[in-house]
């Protein structure tokens, strides 16, 4: 009985001594978790911001490239309907394709393709294509058919970003989500439409790669 009483006293003694210590340890651990959580969220926020700023910079560069295209003499002087183009124009128009390819390469981080047209006969892109062939057999936009692109001729549009759509590249049989950016102007009194297709997949990849480089794991679920 004496032993039982002594054991009870010892247990009570340790309980009295350890309880405040446990409370302090619990408080310290909770505080540590809160700080870690805040720091992790802060790092994640800064990393995401850096990734999105990189995408924004690339999009701005693509938009500027679209406008700059019309200040290039190689483009401006010879951008004419094929039916009105001289032999000299047709030779020089090859440079239009080269200029477009160069601009796409510069903004390759987000730009999938770039094109322009000034009638419903031909499209200047990485080559010269008939209007119908380009929008029906080369690049097919799910929500924007050839008639839609034709309807933009003569409209005044300053860098309008269209809702995202599925674009199919029929030459390589691939489909991806893009955001078309439309810009219209006039060259020698003729309305011209320029279009840049921004790749949503490339934007996501840019942000995700930036996160991975910082040691952050990101899972993106695509639910349709």
C-alpha positions, 0 to 999 in steps of 0.5 A, a space after each residue: 500500500 505504501 508502495 502504491 501511494 509512493 508510485 502515485 505521488 511520483 506519477 503526479 510529480 512527473 505529470 505536474 512537471 511534464 505537463 507545462 513542458 508538453 504544452 510548450 513543446 506543442 506550442 513550439 511545434 505548432 508555431 514551427 509548422 505555421 512558419 514553414 507553411 507561410 514560408 512554403 506558400 510564400 516561395 510558391 507564390 514567388 515562383 508562380 509569379 516568376 513563371 507567369 511573368 515569364 509567360 507575360 513577357 513572351 506574350 508581349 514579345 509575340 504581340 510586338 512582333 505582330 505589329 513590328 511585322 508591318 514596319 519591315 520594308 521587306 514585308 510592307 513593300 511587297 505585301 500585295 494580293 497575289 493577283 496584283 503582285 509583280 514578278 519582283 513582288 513574288 520573289 520578295 514575298 519569299 522574305 515575308 515567309 522568312 520574316 514570319 519564321 524568324 519572329 516565331 522563332 524569337 517568341 517560340 516560348 509561347 507562339 505556335 504559329 503566325 500568319 497574315 492575309 489581305 484577301 481571301 485567296 492566299 495566306 502568308 505563314 511559313 509558306 504561301 498557301 491558298 486561303 481555303 487550304 490553310 484553314 481547312 487542310 493545314 491548320 484547323 481551328 475548332 471554333 473559327 472556320 475559314 468564313 470567320 477569318 474571312 469576315 475579319 477583313 476590313 475590321 479594325 481590331 487592335 490586338 484582340 485575344 480570342 477565346 481559347 480553341 483547339 487547333 489541329 495541325 493536319 500535316 503532323 496530326 497534332 491538336 493543342 489548345 491555343 489562344 488566337 491573337 488578332 491584329 488588323 491594319 492596312 498596307 497601301 490602303 489594303 486591309 491586312 489581318 495578322 494572327 498569332 496562335 499562342 500555345 496554352 500548353 507552352 504557357 503551362 510548361 513554362 510555369 511548370 518548368 519554373 516550379 520544377 527548377 525551384 524544387 516544387 512539384 506541380 500536378 495539373 489535372 486536365 478534366 474535360 
